[in-house]
Amino acid sequence: MKEIGEAVSARLSASLPASWEVPDTLRQAMDYSLMAGGKRLRPLLVVAAAEALGGNREAALSVACAVEMIHTYSLIHDDLPALDNDDFRRGKPTNHKVFGEAMAILAGDGLLTHAFYRVVQASREHGIPAAAALSIVEELSRYAGPGGMVGGQVADMQGEQGVTDLKQLRYIHEHKTGDLIVFSAKAGGHIAAGSTEQLEALERYGRALGHAFQIQDDILDLIGDESKLGKKTQSDVKQQKVTYPYFIGIDASRSEVDRLTREAKEAVQDGKVPHPQRLLEIADMLLRRDH
């Protein structure tokens, strides 16, 4: 898994427009956040899901870079003063602290739109069939857009004014965090020409994994090690955000992470996925993570 993360990182910077194609400061701002490190979970899932169905790793790596661009854009915008107003991300000053708010907004915009260009380029370079490429673009638009990640971010922002039940909180988790994780698993499936049954199994896997991931984030925000997280803890408390630990406590939240992890693993074990081992390892890795 480390090897895939390094392969993605090596390809990411080269996937951005050359400095002579765009204003140099814009490229620097895009590159600053894109290359800041992180778990590379979403790219990892694209590659792991493709290989679980016998797909092309090179094609998966190129699409994986596009997913990471969209994830990074969302983090840049999420950190802005108008939203979470964070000073640090992955142990470094946030984008707007280095380049200013206007450039941070534009860097996020650049990463978002360039991601779709990369998907189309990857399809041409690696012979992804047109129908599969269309499905990838369609689903990326859906899962990252107003009915997906952006809608979840809005619900999260409004949730600061008072989430009153777990159903509302689950909606936020499903869309703000989970949808891009679901997309990543399914994109790998499309690259490998997965069957309807296999794609449905990957969707169930991604949905359970994404929910578990966000609950674990809520737990770590309360009790995690700031030096490992690369950002301040207790941010949810300071912003008066309602989380799973707030509703049901830390112990019950940990039990829910365990249950969802089992659910994710069962989805690919029962869904005619021929080589699920790496997907199972990812689920276990996220269960044990401390950052």
N, C-alpha and C positions, 0 to 999 in steps of 0.2 A: 504494500500500500504506500509505503514511503517512496518507492521507486516511481509509482504512478504520479504522486504529488510532485516529485522533482521533474518528471517529464512534462507535466502541465506547466509548471513554473518556467521551465526553459522555453516553452513555446509561447507563453503569454505575451511577453514584451515584444517579441518578433511579430505578434499578431496585430499590434497596434499600427496605425498609420505612421509612415516615416516622418521624421521631423520636418523634412522639406515639403511634405504634403499638407501639413496643418501648422497653425501657430505653435512655436516651440513651447511656450508656457502652457498651452493646453495639453500638449503631449506629456510634458513633465508632470502635470497635475493628474492626468489619467494614469500614467505609469507609477506615480508615487503610491497611490492606494492599491492599484492592481498588484504591485509587486511587494506589498507590505507583509506578505506571508499569510498565515492562517492555516486552517485545517485542509482547505481545498476539498471539502466534503462533496460538494455538488459535482465538480469534475470527476472526482473519484467514483461517484455513483454512475455517471455516464459510461465510463470505461468498464467498470465492474459489471454493469448490466449488459453491455454489449458482449463482453467476453463470456458471460454466463450463458449466452445463447449462441456462442461461436462466431461473433461479429468481428469486424475489422477494427483493430486497436487504433490505427492511424486516423481513420475517419472519426472514431469516438473521441480521440484527443483533441481534434480540431473543434468539434462541437462542444466539448468540455470547456474549452477556452471561452466560447461565447457565453456559456452559462455563468462562468466566473465573472465575466464582465458585467453581466446584469446583476449578479449578487453584489459586486463591488459598488456599482452605481447606487444600489439601494442603501448600502452602508454609508456612503458619502452623504447622501441626502438625509438619511436617518440621523446623522450626527449634527446636522445643522442647528443653529440656535432656534429656528422656528419649530423644530421637532424635538429631538432629545437633548440638544445642546450639550454634546459630549466633547471633552477636550482631548481624549486619548482613544485610540483604536489600535489594537494589536501592539500595544506598548509604545506607539509613536503618536505625536500630535496629529489630531484629525486634519482632514484635507483643508477645511476652511481656516484652520489655525495657521496653516503654512501658506496657502495661496489666496486666502480671502474668500468671502462667501460667494461672490459672483462667479469667480473662477471654479469654485467647488461645484456649484450648481451646473455650470457648463461642462465640467469634466464628467459629472454623472450623466448628463444628457449625451455626451459623446460616447461614453461606454455603452449606454443603452442602445443607441442606434447602430453603432459599429458592430454590436453583437449579432444583429440580424444579417449584416453584410458577411460576417464570418461564417455563419451557418450556410449561406448560399455558396460562398467560396468553397467551403469544405465539401459540400455536395458535389460540386463540379470536379474538385481535385481528386476525390476518392470514389467517384462513381456511385454515390448514394442515389438510388432510383428516385425519379421525380415525385412519385406518390409519397414515398417516405420523407423526402425533404419538405414537401408541402405539409405533411402531418407534423413534422418537427416545428416548422415556422408557426403553423396554426396553434399548436399547443403551447409554444413558448409565449406567443402573444396572449393567449388565454390565461395561462398560469401566472404570468408576470404582470398582467394588466389590471384594469379596474375590478374585474370579477375574481381576481386572484390576489397576488402579493400587494398591489397598491390598495385594493379594497381592504385587505387585512391591516395595512398600515393605518388607514383612515379609522378603522374600527378600534385599533389600538390607541390612537391619539384621542379619540372620543371616549375610550374606556377610562382615561385618566379622570373623567368626570363621574365615574361610578359604574363598574360592571357588577351586576347583582346576582348572577348565577353562572354555573359552570358551562351552560350551553353557550352563552355569550363569549366566555373566555375560550372555549374550544373553537368557536368561529374565528377568533383572532389568531389562534395558534395554527389552525388549518390553512389559513390564507397568507398571513404575514410570513410564516416560516415554512409551513408544510408544502405549499403548492410548488415552490421551486425545487424542493426535494423530490416530490412526485414526478415533476417534469423530467428531472435528471435521470431517474430510473427508467421512465418510459422512453426518453430520447435514445438511450442505449438499446432499448428493445427495438425501436424503429430502425436504427442503424443496422441491427442484426436481422431485420426482416422477421421479427417475432410474430407468432400467431396471436389471434384475438385473446385466447386463453392466457397466453404468456404475458401479453401486455396488461391484462387485467390483474394478473398475479403481481407484476411489478408495480402497478398502481397501488394495490393493497399494501405491498411492502413499503413503498414510499410514504403512504399516508400514515401508517403506524409509526414508522421510523421518524418522520417529521414531527409528529406529536410528542413522541418520547424525547426527541432532541430538545424541543422547546421547554418541556417541563424540567429537563435536566439543567437547561440554561437558567430557569427561574430558581432552582435550588442553588446553583453555583453563585448566582447573584447575591444570595443571602450568606452563604458559608464558604465560598470559594476563596482561593489564594490570589490576591491581586497581581502578584508577580508572575503567576502562571496565566492568568486571564488576560493580562495586558491592558486592563482598564479597571476603573473603580468599581468596587462592589457596592451593594445597597442602593444602586441607582433606581431600581423599581420602587423601593420604599420612599426615596426622596421625591420621586415624581408621582407618588400616590397611585401607582399602577397596581391593579389587583392581579394576583398570580395564583397558580395552583397551591403553593405552600400557604398562601394567605387563606384560601378556602378550606383546604383539607389537612394542612400541616405538612412538615417535611417528611415524616415517616411514611404517611399515606402517599405522598407524591413520589417517593422512591419506589413504593410498591407498584404505582401506576406505570412508572418507567419500566420496571421489570415486566409487567404484563404486556405492555405495548411492544417491547422488544421481542418477547415470545411470539406475539401476533405477527410481527414483521417476518420473523424467521419462518414461521409456519406457512406464510403466504407463498414464499418461493420454494419451500420444500414440497408443498402440495400442488404447485401450479405448473408442473411439467417444465421446469427450468432445468436444463440438463447439467449445468455446471454452477451450482449456487454457492460454492464454498466461500468465495471472496465476499459475496453479499452477506453471508452469515457472519463472517469475520468483522465486517464493517459494523453490523448491528451490535456485536459484542464489544467492539472497541468504543462505540458511543455510549454504551451502558456504563463502561468503567471510566470514562473520561473525567478529568479534573480541570479542564479549561475549554 
